[in-house]
Amino acid sequence: MNTEQKEQKAGQFLGKVKRIQCSPLTEIDRFMVEELAENFQTSESKIIGIALHEWLKNNFNSYGLMGPMK
């Protein structure tokens, strides 16, 4: 299953979404993003987008900002 199929399966792929700028915080983070992108034959931007999505899905609610995410 490729990355796009995983996003669609998760029910979170919405097509074009307003872009925000996001940069790795450390050189180690940058290296890991580059390695993942190369290994999965996708862009660094896609890796960061998926990582952000997963982090928000797992942690956003712990700040009490909204109900459970589906």
C-alpha positions as CSV (number, residue, x, y, z in Angstrom):
1,M,0.0,0.0,0.0
2,N,1.5,3.3,-1.0
3,T,1.4,6.6,1.0
4,E,-1.6,8.0,-0.9
5,Q,-3.6,4.8,-0.4
6,K,-2.8,4.9,3.4
7,E,-4.0,8.5,3.5
8,Q,-7.2,7.7,1.7
9,K,-7.8,4.6,3.9
10,A,-7.4,6.8,7.0
11,G,-10.1,9.0,5.6
12,Q,-8.0,12.1,5.8
13,F,-7.0,12.9,2.2
14,L,-8.8,16.0,1.2
15,G,-7.0,17.0,-1.9
16,K,-5.6,20.6,-2.0
17,V,-5.3,22.1,1.4
18,K,-3.9,25.6,2.2
19,R,-0.2,25.2,2.7
20,I,1.8,26.2,5.8
21,Q,5.6,26.3,6.1
22,C,7.1,23.6,8.3
23,S,10.8,23.0,8.8
24,P,12.7,20.3,10.7
25,L,13.9,21.5,14.1
26,T,17.3,19.8,14.0
27,E,19.7,18.4,11.5
28,I,18.9,14.9,12.7
29,D,15.2,15.6,12.0
30,R,16.2,16.8,8.5
31,F,18.3,13.7,7.9
32,M,15.5,11.4,9.0
33,V,12.9,13.2,6.8
34,E,15.3,12.9,3.8
35,E,15.9,9.2,4.5
36,L,12.2,8.4,4.8
37,A,11.4,10.3,1.6
38,E,14.1,8.4,-0.3
39,N,13.1,5.0,1.1
40,F,9.4,5.6,0.4
41,Q,10.1,7.3,-3.0
42,T,8.1,10.4,-2.1
43,S,8.8,14.1,-1.3
44,E,10.1,15.4,2.0
45,S,7.0,17.6,2.1
46,K,4.8,14.6,2.0
47,I,6.7,12.9,4.9
48,I,6.4,16.1,7.0
49,G,2.7,16.4,6.2
50,I,2.0,12.8,7.2
51,A,4.1,13.2,10.4
52,L,2.2,16.3,11.3
53,H,-1.1,14.7,10.6
54,E,-0.2,11.7,12.8
55,W,1.1,13.8,15.6
56,L,-2.0,16.0,15.6
57,K,-4.3,13.0,15.4
58,N,-2.6,11.5,18.5
59,N,-1.9,14.6,20.5
60,F,-4.3,17.5,19.7
61,N,-7.0,16.3,21.9
62,S,-4.7,16.1,24.9
63,Y,-4.7,19.9,24.9
64,G,-8.5,19.9,25.4
65,L,-9.2,21.9,22.2
66,M,-11.8,19.7,20.7
67,G,-13.7,16.4,20.9
68,P,-12.3,13.0,19.6
69,M,-11.1,13.1,16.0
70,K,-12.2,10.4,13.6
